[in-house]
């Protein structure tokens, strides 16, 4: 895992953030089979679930997001499951049905262009299939204070 080298939290990483909203397929779980958890996802959600709310949402629906969390035994770190439903006039997903203050939430998605530019969105590369060397969640882990950037 790419977090193994340091679990020292960065005290400046989380001010003002009270909720993390993760897309499921292609972000936390592989998008081809839906059977593989992305490297680092368990550690990241465990870390975030200790101090913040974590929401999973999916175009497959809230039930689908819950099923993926249960499949990987992540439910204890997740506060809620919601569908990606409806789009605005620009084709971006609506977020008004989510129980979040948009100014205090961080969205994590492999398709950031599907979210409003007014949101804080951390883009991750799509996780397509098994790749034990994947580092797609590293920037999210850094933002979450899971470890310090040695170049800061």
Secondary structure, 3 states (H helix, E strand, C coil): CCCCCCCCCCCCCCCCCCEEEEECECCCECCCCCCCECCCHHHHHHHHHHHCEEEEEECCCHHHHHHHHHHCCCHHHCCEEEECCCECCCCCECCCCCCCCHHHEEEEECCHHHCCCCCEEEECCCCCCCCCCCCCCHHHHHHCCCCCCCCC
